[in-house]
Amino acid sequence: MTTAASFLDSLKNRRAEPPRVAAPAWLKAIQEDAWQKAVTAGLPTTRHESYRYTSLRPLAGLTATFAPESPWEFLSDEAGNRLRELLDPAGLNLVFVDGTFVHELSGAGPEVDLNGEKNWSLYDAVHVEDLSEALRGPSAEVVQSILQDIAAARSKLPVPLAHVAPQETTLEHLGSAFMNDGVVIHISDNCVVPVPIRLAHVQSGRATVGFTRHLILGGAASSSRISETYLSLGHLNNTKVTPALPDDTTPRACFSETSVILGPNSTLRHDRILASGASLHFGSTNVTLAAGAKYHALALNLNSRIGRHDITAMIEGEGADVILNGLTTAQGEQVLDTHSVIDHRVPNTTSRQLYKSILKDKSRVVFSGKIFVRRDAQKTVAHQQSKSLLLSSDAEIDTKPQLEIEADDVRCAHGATVAQLNQDEMFYLRSRGIPHSKAEAMLCDAFAAEIWQSAEDPWLESLTKNELAGFFK
């Protein structure tokens, strides 16, 4: 049985089960249309361009089981306590267990105390709604509008992106077919949110498949910071599991999509940390920017059996600015894949990309970055750089920075470098009595620090350092 047939048949069985809450007619139509497109095309293989280096064969042996009702109840006491330790005490924490939004574990940390009043006017400035409720309640029209705006923006992508093999959009269609869990976040106009909003995704071990969709709306002249964190079961109980749960090496598939619409002169810092161990993670981020909007993203791909992230930034207003920074660390036989697209559609816009990768053992990292500058997008400034460090002769990096420029008054550049550790630097450290493994770790840390320290976020930096400690040891 092929990968597509086995996994998609497994999902088909889940779709046949009656839903917990009935979906409105418009949502059913979207889900059914997306499902039919997915099963008709099938899953992509390595014969398809954007999946040439990322095989989805591990999905073949995975039987889809979704989260039970109240999945957080299956967390052990130890896991629950560990989760509370991982949350940011000074932020607004939104917790998802097996892809399901957990109201009971979410909320502002006890240390949030601004203007002498607990939690300030945080919930007036930031409106958060469970997606499953928003899809069926008074906010349904807002959700429909966001989905339509993102779809319209994506429909305008250049021909090389808009006309791909049907299989290459199957995972996107699966996300729409099972769209139900996630959150809608609306940042009010002219509001500066002084605390970060953390979207923490964890696994109880009960589900093998989870679909999550987040919708983020940044009001005009607003400023906020949002981070998505994807953690494994091992983060919650130090890899010790209860007899009722599988161990942390059991494959699980996570499908996540985040849609961001930024209003005029708004600013969003968006961090994304992937540390999901044995999971198969497939995520996408779609961003539209109005005039003067700023979108600064940091992607830390630190641990996953297979991890893929597709990010598309569509610049629709003059004066908008996009920064995409990323760090990938791969070991064992992990495959970590990043595809980025920045589409400059109007004049006087800027973008910068810097992605760094460190590989060891038999791992593989893929980076494909594309910058499009439309004919009318004069005065565009765009730079893209990929830098990779190989610690093993068996590791493989496939990097492909690309520029497609139709305008003639622009400043654009791109490049890629692949290297090993500097032997002179290694000799210097070794001659000072530093062991080889420690010297290697020091040089790797120096190489990576430029990226993760750019977060300027103590909570995120602490989490990242803990993850990198295991990689550099």
VOPAGU-2260 file (C-alpha; in pm, 1 decimal, decimal comma):
REM VOPAGU-2260
SITE   aa  ch    i         X         Y         Z
SITE  MET   A    0       0,0       0,0       0,0
SITE  THR   A    1     139,0     340,4     -93,2
SITE  THR   A    2     205,3     618,8     150,9
SITE  ALA   A    3     -81,4     823,8      14,8
SITE  ALA   A    4    -331,9     538,9      17,6
SITE  SER   A    5    -256,2     416,9     369,6
SITE  PHE   A    6    -243,3     753,0     545,5
SITE  LEU   A    7    -528,0     914,0     354,6
SITE  ASP   A    8    -746,8     606,1     406,4
SITE  SER   A    9    -673,6     631,8     775,0
SITE  LEU   A   10    -785,6     995,9     772,3
SITE  LYS   A   11   -1093,9     900,9     571,8
SITE  ASN   A   12   -1201,9     668,0     849,8
SITE  ARG   A   13   -1170,2     952,9    1096,9
SITE  ARG   A   14   -1380,7    1181,4     875,0
SITE  ALA   A   15   -1655,1     919,6     874,7
SITE  GLU   A   16   -1693,3     957,3    1251,2
SITE  PRO   A   17   -1968,1    1199,5    1360,0
SITE  PRO   A   18   -1826,8    1538,1    1468,6
SITE  ARG   A   19   -1849,9    1640,0    1833,1
SITE  VAL   A   20   -2001,0    1972,1    1730,2
SITE  ALA   A   21   -2185,6    2024,0    1402,6
SITE  ALA   A   22   -2014,0    2256,0    1155,8
SITE  PRO   A   23   -2203,9    2534,0     974,3
SITE  ALA   A   24   -2280,0    2481,9     606,8
SITE  TRP   A   25   -2010,6    2721,5     479,9
SITE  LEU   A   26   -1742,3    2542,9     682,4
SITE  LYS   A   27   -1861,8    2199,8     566,2
SITE  ALA   A   28   -1832,0    2320,4     206,5
SITE  ILE   A   29   -1471,6    2435,7     260,5
SITE  GLN   A   30   -1376,9    2113,2     437,1
SITE  GLU   A   31   -1536,8    1887,0     177,0
SITE  ASP   A   32   -1381,7    2074,9    -114,8
SITE  ALA   A   33   -1038,4    2062,3      45,7
SITE  TRP   A   34   -1072,7    1691,3     124,7
SITE  GLN   A   35   -1168,8    1603,5    -231,3
SITE  LYS   A   36    -871,1    1796,7    -367,7
SITE  ALA   A   37    -639,1    1617,7    -124,6
SITE  VAL   A   38    -754,7    1263,9    -201,1
SITE  THR   A   39    -769,7    1329,7    -575,7
SITE  ALA   A   40    -410,2    1453,6    -587,1
SITE  GLY   A   41    -258,2    1227,3    -321,6
SITE  LEU   A   42      47,9    1308,7    -114,8
SITE  PRO   A   43     362,2    1449,9    -278,0
SITE  THR   A   44     664,4    1228,2    -339,8
SITE  THR   A   45    1029,3    1303,1    -403,0
SITE  ARG   A   46     942,8    1330,7    -772,8
SITE  HIS   A   47     772,7    1662,4    -698,2
SITE  GLU   A   48    1002,0    1963,2    -699,3
SITE  SER   A   49     931,8    2112,1    -356,3
SITE  TYR   A   50     950,5    1766,7    -190,4
SITE  ARG   A   51    1253,7    1641,1    -380,3
SITE  TYR   A   52    1460,3    1603,2     -65,2
SITE  THR   A   53    1183,6    1532,8     186,5
SITE  SER   A   54    1020,2    1191,5     171,3
SITE  LEU   A   55     682,4    1143,6     339,2
SITE  ARG   A   56     722,1     766,9     361,9
SITE  PRO   A   57     718,5     774,6     744,8
SITE  LEU   A   58     349,7     865,9     717,3
SITE  ALA   A   59     280,8     523,5     563,9
SITE  GLY   A   60     300,1     342,2     895,9
SITE  LEU   A   61      94,4     596,5    1086,9
SITE  THR   A   62    -268,2     529,3    1173,3
SITE  ALA   A   63    -457,4     850,0    1236,6
SITE  THR   A   64    -609,4     884,9    1580,7
SITE  PHE   A   65    -733,6    1222,6    1699,3
SITE  ALA   A   66    -729,0    1372,0    2045,9
SITE  PRO   A   67    -995,1    1243,2    2284,4
SITE  GLU   A   68   -1226,9    1486,3    2453,7
SITE  SER   A   69   -1037,4    1679,8    2721,9
SITE  PRO   A   70    -693,4    1541,2    2623,4
SITE  TRP   A   71    -518,6    1737,8    2900,3
SITE  GLU   A   72    -683,8    1509,9    3156,2
SITE  PHE   A   73    -452,0    1232,7    3038,1
SITE  LEU   A   74    -139,5    1424,0    3136,4
SITE  SER   A   75      26,8    1281,4    3444,6
SITE  ASP   A   76      71,7    1505,4    3749,3
SITE  GLU   A   77     441,8    1520,7    3670,8
SITE  ALA   A   78     370,8    1625,1    3312,4
SITE  GLY   A   79     120,0    1887,7    3423,7
SITE  ASN   A   80     364,8    2038,3    3671,5
SITE  ARG   A   81     641,5    2039,2    3413,2
SITE  LEU   A   82     413,4    2216,6    3165,6
SITE  ARG   A   83     345,9    2491,5    3417,1
SITE  GLU   A   84     721,5    2532,9    3462,2
SITE  LEU   A   85     768,9    2569,3    3087,3
SITE  LEU   A   86     507,6    2843,8    3049,9
SITE  ASP   A   87     609,2    3208,3    3059,7
SITE  PRO   A   88     509,7    3356,7    3397,2
SITE  ALA   A   89     514,6    3706,2    3247,9
SITE  GLY   A   90     315,8    3637,1    2931,9
SITE  LEU   A   91     -23,7    3540,3    2800,6
SITE  ASN   A   92      -5,0    3161,3    2760,3
SITE  LEU   A   93    -236,5    2978,3    2521,6
SITE  VAL   A   94    -195,7    2603,5    2565,7
SITE  PHE   A   95    -281,8    2330,3    2315,7
SITE  VAL   A   96    -274,3    1960,2    2400,7
SITE  ASP   A   97    -281,9    1726,8    2100,3
SITE  GLY   A   98    -387,1    2027,6    1892,1
SITE  THR   A   99    -687,0    2115,4    2111,9
SITE  PHE   A  100    -708,0    2456,4    2280,8
SITE  VAL   A  101    -714,5    2411,5    2658,0
SITE  HIS   A  102    -890,9    2696,1    2838,5
SITE  GLU   A  103    -815,4    2540,3    3176,7
SITE  LEU   A  104    -438,3    2566,6    3127,3
SITE  SER   A  105    -435,1    2899,4    2944,2
SITE  GLY   A  106    -428,3    3253,3    3071,8
SITE  ALA   A  107    -203,0    3538,6    3172,7
SITE  GLY   A  108      80,5    3456,9    3409,2
SITE  PRO   A  109      60,5    3570,2    3771,8
SITE  GLU   A  110     351,7    3808,7    3725,4
SITE  VAL   A  111     168,7    4021,9    3470,9
SITE  ASP   A  112     112,6    4338,5    3672,3
SITE  LEU   A  113     104,6    4662,8    3480,9
SITE  ASN   A  114      -6,1    5007,1    3598,5
SITE  GLY   A  115     -59,4    4857,8    3944,6
SITE  GLU   A  116    -342,0    4637,7    3823,7
SITE  LYS   A  117    -321,7    4263,3    3764,6
SITE  ASN   A  118    -337,6    4171,8    3396,9
SITE  TRP   A  119    -374,4    4542,7    3307,0
SITE  SER   A  120    -626,8    4579,1    3023,1
SITE  LEU   A  121    -473,1    4282,0    2843,2
SITE  TYR   A  122    -800,3    4118,7    2748,9
SITE  ASP   A  123    -934,6    4447,2    2615,3
SITE  ALA   A  124    -627,6    4494,4    2395,9
SITE  VAL   A  125    -599,6    4129,3    2288,8
SITE  HIS   A  126    -911,0    3940,1    2192,6
SITE  VAL   A  127    -856,5    3563,4    2194,3
SITE  GLU   A  128   -1121,7    3316,7    2083,4
SITE  ASP   A  129   -1120,7    2940,9    2047,7
SITE  LEU   A  130   -1132,3    2870,3    1672,9
SITE  SER   A  131   -1385,0    2588,8    1713,1
SITE  GLU   A  132   -1618,9    2835,4    1886,2
SITE  ALA   A  133   -1544,4    3120,6    1648,6
SITE  LEU   A  134   -1629,7    2904,3    1348,1
SITE  ARG   A  135   -1976,9    2841,5    1487,9
SITE  GLY   A  136   -2054,9    3162,8    1673,5
SITE  PRO   A  137   -2093,4    3537,4    1620,7
SITE  SER   A  138   -1729,3    3564,7    1503,8
SITE  ALA   A  139   -1787,0    3330,8    1209,2
SITE  GLU   A  140   -1807,2    3620,8     963,0
SITE  VAL   A  141   -1472,8    3755,0    1085,6
SITE  VAL   A  142   -1314,8    3412,2    1042,2
SITE  GLN   A  143   -1460,2    3380,6     693,5
SITE  SER   A  144   -1323,3    3723,2     604,6
SITE  ILE   A  145    -972,7    3635,3     725,4
SITE  LEU   A  146    -974,6    3306,7     534,7
SITE  GLN   A  147   -1097,0    3480,9     220,1
SITE  ASP   A  148    -834,3    3756,1     247,9
SITE  ILE   A  149    -551,1    3503,1     285,3
SITE  ALA   A  150    -685,2    3294,7      -3,6
SITE  ALA   A  151    -712,1    3605,7    -222,8
SITE  ALA   A  152    -356,0    3709,9    -137,9
SITE  ARG   A  153    -221,6    3362,8    -217,2
SITE  SER   A  154    -410,0    3355,8    -546,6
SITE  LYS   A  155    -196,3    3649,8    -660,0
SITE  LEU   A  156     133,5    3466,1    -611,7
SITE  PRO   A  157     360,8    3456,7    -916,5
SITE  VAL   A  158     319,5    3181,9   -1172,7
SITE  PRO   A  159     611,6    2966,9   -1044,7
SITE  LEU   A  160     430,1    2934,5    -710,6
SITE  ALA   A  161      68,3    2943,8    -819,8
SITE  HIS   A  162     109,0    2669,6   -1079,7
SITE  VAL   A  163     260,0    2367,7    -908,1
SITE  ALA   A  164     170,4    1999,8    -915,5
SITE  PRO   A  165    -159,3    1934,2    -731,3
SITE  GLN   A  166      21,5    1697,5    -492,8
SITE  GLU   A  167     236,4    1983,3    -364,6
SITE  THR   A  168     -67,8    2151,4    -209,4
SITE  THR   A  169    -218,8    1836,1     -56,0
SITE  LEU   A  170     -96,1    1905,0     298,1
SITE  GLU   A  171    -243,6    2253,7     277,2
SITE  HIS   A  172    -577,9    2105,1     172,0
SITE  LEU   A  173    -566,2    1851,5     454,3
SITE  GLY   A  174    -528,5    2138,1     699,3
SITE  SER   A  175    -843,4    2299,1     558,9
SITE  ALA   A  176   -1031,7    1968,2     551,0
SITE  PHE   A  177    -975,1    1920,6     924,1
SITE  MET   A  178    -988,5    2287,2    1025,2
SITE  ASN   A  179   -1143,9    2307,7    1369,0
SITE  ASP   A  180    -886,2    2357,6    1645,9
SITE  GLY   A  181    -673,8    2665,6    1711,5
SITE  VAL   A  182    -728,7    3026,9    1809,4
SITE  VAL   A  183    -826,2    3359,9    1661,0
SITE  ILE   A  184    -615,2    3645,9    1799,7
SITE  HIS   A  185    -713,5    4005,7    1730,7
SITE  ILE   A  186    -477,8    4284,5    1841,8
SITE  SER   A  187    -672,0    4608,5    1876,5
SITE  ASP   A  188    -585,8    4918,0    1673,9
SITE  ASN   A  189    -319,4    5148,1    1823,5
SITE  CYS   A  190    -243,3    4896,2    2098,0
SITE  VAL   A  191     108,5    4811,9    2212,4
SITE  VAL   A  192      89,8    4473,6    2386,2
SITE  PRO   A  193     367,4    4482,2    2648,5
SITE  VAL   A  194     377,6    4108,1    2717,1
SITE  PRO   A  195     438,2    3820,0    2476,5
SITE  ILE   A  196     159,8    3589,1    2365,5
SITE  ARG   A  197     282,1    3227,0    2385,6
SITE  LEU   A  198     114,2    2949,6    2188,1
SITE  ALA   A  199     244,5    2633,7    2356,5
SITE  HIS   A  200     167,9    2305,3    2177,9
SITE  VAL   A  201     227,3    1982,4    2368,9
SITE  GLN   A  202     131,5    1617,2    2331,6
SITE  SER   A  203     -37,9    1388,8    2579,5
SITE  GLY   A  204      57,2    1083,7    2374,2
SITE  ARG   A  205    -304,9     985,8    2309,0
SITE  ALA   A  206    -326,5    1122,0    1953,9
SITE  THR   A  207    -110,8    1038,5    1653,5
SITE  VAL   A  208    -242,5    1321,3    1432,6
SITE  GLY   A  209    -334,0    1680,0    1511,0
SITE  PHE   A  210    -447,2    1970,8    1293,0
SITE  THR   A  211    -418,2    2326,8    1424,0
SITE  ARG   A  212    -509,7    2655,3    1254,2
SITE  HIS   A  213    -428,8    2996,0    1403,6
SITE  LEU   A  214    -563,3    3325,6    1269,3
SITE  ILE   A  215    -386,0    3644,4    1378,2
SITE  LEU   A  216    -513,7    3991,9    1301,5
SITE  GLY   A  217    -285,6    4286,3    1383,8
SITE  GLY   A  218    -482,8    4609,4    1404,9
SITE  ALA   A  219    -358,1    4935,7    1255,2
SITE  ALA   A  220     -57,9    5082,5    1440,1
SITE  SER   A  221     -56,6    4790,7    1685,0
SITE  SER   A  222     256,0    4620,6    1817,6
SITE  SER   A  223     278,8    4269,9    1960,3
SITE  ARG   A  224     490,5    3958,6    1999,0
SITE  ILE   A  225     362,9    3604,8    1940,8
SITE  SER   A  226     558,9    3281,5    1974,9
SITE  GLU   A  227     458,5    2930,5    1870,8
SITE  THR   A  228     630,6    2647,6    2055,6
SITE  TYR   A  229     596,4    2280,5    1959,1
SITE  LEU   A  230     711,3    2043,8    2233,3
SITE  SER   A  231     721,8    1665,6    2264,7
SITE  LEU   A  232     593,2    1438,5    2538,0
SITE  GLY   A  233     949,0    1409,7    2668,4
SITE  HIS   A  234     956,6    1778,8    2757,4
SITE  LEU   A  235     676,7    1719,4    3005,1
SITE  ASN   A  236     808,4    1418,9    3193,0
SITE  ASN   A  237    1177,2    1388,0    3105,3
SITE  THR   A  238    1093,8    1099,6    2864,6
SITE  LYS   A  239     941,0     897,7    3150,8
SITE  VAL   A  240     589,8     792,5    3054,9
SITE  THR   A  241     301,8     631,7    3232,3
SITE  PRO   A  242     214,5     269,4    3140,6
SITE  ALA   A  243    -100,0     394,0    2966,5
SITE  LEU   A  244      92,8     612,7    2722,7
SITE  PRO   A  245     330,6     527,7    2437,6
SITE  ASP   A  246     691,3     634,6    2470,7
SITE  ASP   A  247     823,0     950,5    2310,7
SITE  THR   A  248     964,5     765,3    2010,4
SITE  THR   A  249     618,3     680,3    1875,6
SITE  PRO   A  250     571,6     879,4    1552,3
SITE  ARG   A  251     302,3    1145,0    1555,9
SITE  ALA   A  252     209,4    1390,8    1283,5
SITE  CYS   A  253     135,2    1754,8    1354,9
SITE  PHE   A  254     -14,2    1978,7    1085,8
SITE  SER   A  255     -24,9    2347,1    1172,2
SITE  GLU   A  256    -107,8    2660,1     977,3
SITE  THR   A  257     -84,4    3019,4    1094,8
SITE  SER   A  258    -241,6    3301,2     895,2
SITE  VAL   A  259    -138,4    3658,5     976,0
SITE  ILE   A  260    -294,2    3980,0     846,8
SITE  LEU   A  261    -113,8    4298,7     950,3
SITE  GLY   A  262    -288,3    4632,4     925,8
SITE  PRO   A  263    -124,2    4962,5     830,4
SITE  ASN   A  264     182,3    5055,5    1039,8
SITE  SER   A  265     144,2    4750,0    1263,9
SITE  THR   A  266     435,9    4547,4    1398,8
SITE  LEU   A  267     454,4    4178,1    1483,0
SITE  ARG   A  268     746,3    3979,7    1622,0
SITE  HIS   A  269     668,5    3617,1    1543,2
SITE  ASP   A  270     884,2    3339,6    1688,9
SITE  ARG   A  271     845,0    2972,2    1606,0
SITE  ILE   A  272    1026,5    2696,2    1798,8
SITE  LEU   A  273    1012,3    2337,4    1677,6
SITE  ALA   A  274    1136,9    2085,4    1934,0
SITE  SER   A  275     898,4    1794,4    1889,0
SITE  GLY   A  276    1133,4    1496,6    1903,0
SITE  ALA   A  277    1002,1    1192,2    1717,3
SITE  SER   A  278     715,7    1382,4    1557,2
SITE  LEU   A  279     651,3    1451,8    1191,6
SITE  HIS   A  280     579,7    1822,5    1178,8
SITE  PHE   A  281     432,6    2005,7     879,6
SITE  GLY   A  282     373,1    2374,4     934,4
SITE  SER   A  283     295,6    2675,8     721,2
SITE  THR   A  284     276,6    3049,7     782,1
SITE  ASN   A  285     100,4    3293,6     549,3
SITE  VAL   A  286     143,2    3666,5     609,2
SITE  THR   A  287      -1,4    3972,7     434,4
SITE  LEU   A  288     134,6    4318,5     508,6
SITE  ALA   A  289     -40,4    4650,7     455,5
SITE  ALA   A  290     142,4    4982,5     414,0
SITE  GLY   A  291     408,5    5046,3     676,6
SITE  ALA   A  292     361,7    4707,2     846,6
SITE  LYS   A  293     660,4    4523,2     993,0
SITE  TYR   A  294     682,4    4145,8    1025,8
SITE  HIS   A  295     993,1    4012,5    1200,3
SITE  ALA   A  296    1008,0    3633,2    1228,7
SITE  LEU   A  297    1248,6    3394,5    1398,2
SITE  ALA   A  298    1223,7    3021,5    1323,4
SITE  LEU   A  299    1418,7    2778,9    1542,1
SITE  ASN   A  300    1402,3    2425,8    1401,8
SITE  LEU   A  301    1581,4    2238,0    1677,0
SITE  ASN   A  302    1443,4    1886,9    1686,8
SITE  SER   A  303    1200,0    1674,9    1485,0
SITE  ARG   A  304    1214,7    1347,7    1296,2
SITE  ILE   A  305    1080,0    1530,5     992,0
SITE  GLY   A  306    1014,1    1901,0    1017,1
SITE  ARG   A  307     890,3    2115,3     731,8
SITE  HIS   A  308     795,4    2481,2     743,9
SITE  ASP   A  309     658,9    2684,6     451,6
SITE  ILE   A  310     646,2    3060,4     508,8
SITE  THR   A  311     497,6    3305,1     259,2
SITE  ALA   A  312     508,1    3683,0     312,3
SITE  MET   A  313     297,3    3887,1      70,9
SITE  ILE   A  314     380,9    4258,2      80,2
SITE  GLU   A  315      83,1    4460,4     -37,5
SITE  GLY   A  316     157,0    4808,6     102,5
SITE  GLU   A  317     441,8    5056,0      54,5
SITE  GLY   A  318     690,5    5097,1     336,4
SITE  ALA   A  319     636,8    4741,8     465,4
SITE  ASP   A  320     934,0    4547,4     601,7
SITE  VAL   A  321     992,9    4172,4     641,6
SITE  ILE   A  322    1273,2    4002,4     834,5
SITE  LEU   A  323    1299,1    3621,5     831,1
SITE  ASN   A  324    1571,9    3470,2    1045,9
SITE  GLY   A  325    1613,6    3098,7    1110,9
SITE  LEU   A  326    1834,2    2843,0    1280,5
SITE  THR   A  327    1820,3    2470,1    1211,3
SITE  THR   A  328    2009,5    2201,7    1403,3
SITE  ALA   A  329    1980,4    1847,4    1269,9
SITE  GLN   A  330    2124,3    1518,9    1395,6
SITE  GLY   A  331    2073,5    1145,8    1357,9
SITE  GLU   A  332    1864,3    1089,3    1044,7
SITE  GLN   A  333    1643,4    1394,1    1088,9
SITE  VAL   A  334    1517,8    1586,9     785,8
SITE  LEU   A  335    1441,2    1954,7     847,8
SITE  ASP   A  336    1303,3    2148,3     553,0
SITE  THR   A  337    1233,6    2522,3     518,0
SITE  HIS   A  338    1073,1    2691,6     217,8
SITE  SER   A  339    1037,6    3068,6     229,3
SITE  VAL   A  340     875,3    3308,2     -17,4
SITE  ILE   A  341     869,9    3687,5      -6,1
SITE  ASP   A  342     655,3    3855,4    -269,9
SITE  HIS   A  343     725,5    4228,7    -318,2
SITE  ARG   A  344     415,1    4356,4    -496,5
SITE  VAL   A  345     445,8    4733,2    -447,0
SITE  PRO   A  346     726,1    4994,2    -448,3
SITE  ASN   A  347     945,4    5100,8    -154,5
SITE  THR   A  348     950,7    4780,9      51,0
SITE  THR   A  349    1232,2    4591,1     222,0
SITE  SER   A  350    1311,0    4234,4     323,5
SITE  ARG   A  351    1601,6    4046,3     481,4
SITE  GLN   A  352    1654,7    3675,0     529,4
SITE  LEU   A  353    1929,0    3495,0     718,3
SITE  TYR   A  354    1907,2    3119,4     772,4
SITE  LYS   A  355    2177,8    2917,6     944,0
SITE  SER   A  356    2203,9    2539,2     971,5
SITE  ILE   A  357    2423,4    2300,8    1169,3
SITE  LEU   A  358    2421,3    1934,2    1067,1
SITE  LYS   A  359    2579,6    1621,6    1208,7
SITE  ASP   A  360    2547,9    1242,7    1177,5
SITE  LYS   A  361    2333,7    1145,6     873,5
SITE  SER   A  362    2090,6    1433,3     892,6
SITE  ARG   A  363    1962,2    1643,9     605,4
SITE  VAL   A  364    1860,2    2010,1     593,3
SITE  VAL   A  365    1677,2    2174,8     305,5
SITE  PHE   A  366    1646,6    2549,6     254,1
SITE  SER   A  367    1468,1    2698,6     -44,6
SITE  GLY   A  368    1429,2    3074,8     -35,3
SITE  LYS   A  369    1252,5    3274,8    -304,9
SITE  ILE   A  370    1225,7    3650,7    -346,7
SITE  PHE   A  371     993,2    3791,8    -610,9
SITE  VAL   A  372    1005,9    4159,0    -709,6
SITE  ARG   A  373     713,7    4260,2    -930,4
SITE  ARG   A  374     741,4    4498,1   -1224,9
SITE  ASP   A  375     584,0    4786,4   -1031,2
SITE  ALA   A  376     781,7    4718,8    -711,2
SITE  GLN   A  377    1050,9    4979,4    -775,7
SITE  LYS   A  378    1291,2    5085,1    -497,0
SITE  THR   A  379    1274,3    4737,5    -341,9
SITE  VAL   A  380    1561,7    4638,6    -111,5
SITE  ALA   A  381    1590,2    4262,8     -52,8
SITE  HIS   A  382    1873,0    4047,2      81,8
SITE  GLN   A  383    1886,7    3672,7     139,7
SITE  GLN   A  384    2165,4    3462,9     288,8
SITE  SER   A  385    2197,9    3093,6     378,4
SITE  LYS   A  386    2493,8    2969,3     586,7
SITE  SER   A  387    2550,2    2603,8     676,7
SITE  LEU   A  388    2797,8    2420,7     896,5
SITE  LEU   A  389    2864,7    2049,5     838,9
SITE  LEU   A  390    2999,3    1845,9    1131,3
SITE  SER   A  391    2984,5    1511,7     948,4
SITE  SER   A  392    3073,1    1386,7     603,1
SITE  ASP   A  393    2745,2    1192,1     600,5
SITE  ALA   A  394    2526,0    1497,9     659,8
SITE  GLU   A  395    2370,9    1676,2     361,4
SITE  ILE   A  396    2256,0    2031,5     303,0
SITE  ASP   A  397    2045,9    2128,5       1,1
SITE  THR   A  398    2023,6    2506,5     -20,1
SITE  LYS   A  399    1865,9    2706,8    -300,1
SITE  PRO   A  400    1841,0    3086,1    -261,4
SITE  GLN   A  401    1653,7    3243,4    -552,8
SITE  LEU   A  402    1574,2    3589,1    -688,3
SITE  GLU   A  403    1320,2    3671,5    -957,6
SITE  ILE   A  404    1322,6    4043,3   -1038,6
SITE  GLU   A  405    1098,4    4219,1   -1287,6
SITE  ALA   A  406    1166,5    4577,8   -1171,2
SITE  ASP   A  407    1480,2    4767,9   -1273,3
SITE  ASP   A  408    1537,3    5007,5    -981,6
SITE  VAL   A  409    1611,7    4769,8    -694,4
SITE  ARG   A  410    1889,9    4661,0    -459,5
SITE  CYS   A  411    1875,6    4284,5    -419,1
SITE  ALA   A  412    2133,4    4018,9    -334,5
SITE  HIS   A  413    2143,2    3655,4    -232,0
SITE  GLY   A  414    2403,9    3393,9    -147,8
SITE  ALA   A  415    2478,0    3061,5      18,5
SITE  THR   A  416    2782,4    2917,3     195,7
SITE  VAL   A  417    2853,1    2564,1     318,9
SITE  ALA   A  418    3158,4    2495,3     534,3
SITE  GLN   A  419    3311,7    2281,4     804,6
SITE  LEU   A  420    3457,0    2400,5    1133,1
SITE  ASN   A  421    3762,2    2621,1    1098,6
SITE  GLN   A  422    4058,8    2398,1    1179,0
SITE  ASP   A  423    4275,8    2690,3    1288,0
SITE  GLU   A  424    4014,9    2788,5    1543,2
SITE  MET   A  425    3984,9    2426,3    1656,5
SITE  PHE   A  426    4363,4    2403,2    1694,0
SITE  TYR   A  427    4370,9    2723,8    1897,9
SITE  LEU   A  428    4109,2    2593,8    2140,4
SITE  ARG   A  429    4263,3    2246,2    2162,3
SITE  SER   A  430    4607,1    2397,4    2233,1
SITE  ARG   A  431    4452,2    2568,2    2536,3
SITE  GLY   A  432    4359,1    2229,2    2679,7
SITE  ILE   A  433    3995,7    2232,7    2570,6
SITE  PRO   A  434    3866,2    1883,9    2474,0
SITE  HIS   A  435    3762,8    1830,8    2112,4
SITE  SER   A  436    3390,9    1794,7    2187,7
SITE  LYS   A  437    3391,2    2109,3    2401,9
SITE  ALA   A  438    3582,5    2307,4    2140,6
SITE  GLU   A  439    3338,6    2194,5    1872,1
SITE  ALA   A  440    3044,9    2295,2    2088,4
SITE  MET   A  441    3194,1    2640,0    2153,0
SITE  LEU   A  442    3242,2    2711,2    1782,8
SITE  CYS   A  443    2893,3    2584,7    1695,2
SITE  ASP   A  444    2740,7    2796,9    1968,0
SITE  ALA   A  445    2921,3    3104,7    1836,9
SITE  PHE   A  446    2793,5    3027,6    1485,7
SITE  ALA   A  447    2433,1    2989,4    1603,6
SITE  ALA   A  448    2420,5    3266,3    1863,6
SITE  GLU   A  449    2372,2    3543,3    1606,1
SITE  ILE   A  450    2032,4    3395,7    1526,5
SITE  TRP   A  451    1880,6    3288,2    1856,2
SITE  GLN   A  452    2012,9    3584,8    2050,4
SITE  SER   A  453    1835,8    3814,1    1804,6
SITE  ALA   A  454    1515,3    3711,3    1980,4
SITE  GLU   A  455    1596,4    3947,2    2268,6
SITE  ASP   A  456    1356,9    3738,7    2475,6
SITE  PRO   A  457    1489,6    3579,9    2799,1
SITE  TRP   A  458    1216,0    3312,4    2811,2
SITE  LEU   A  459    1272,6    3204,0    2453,1
SITE  GLU   A  460    1651,2    3219,0    2488,0
SITE  SER   A  461    1638,9    2995,9    2796,0
SITE  LEU   A  462    1426,9    2738,8    2614,3
SITE  THR   A  463    1658,2    2749,7    2312,7
SITE  LYS   A  464    1974,2    2711,5    2521,0
SITE  ASN   A  465    1829,9    2404,1    2689,5
SITE  GLU   A  466    1756,1    2248,7    2350,2
SITE  LEU   A  467    2095,5    2337,7    2205,2
SITE  ALA   A  468    2272,8    2194,1    2509,5
SITE  GLY   A  469    2158,5    1848,3    2402,3
SITE  PHE   A  470    2273,1    1906,3    2045,7
SITE  PHE   A  471    2614,3    2051,0    2132,8
SITE  LYS   A  472    2706,8    1795,6    2398,0
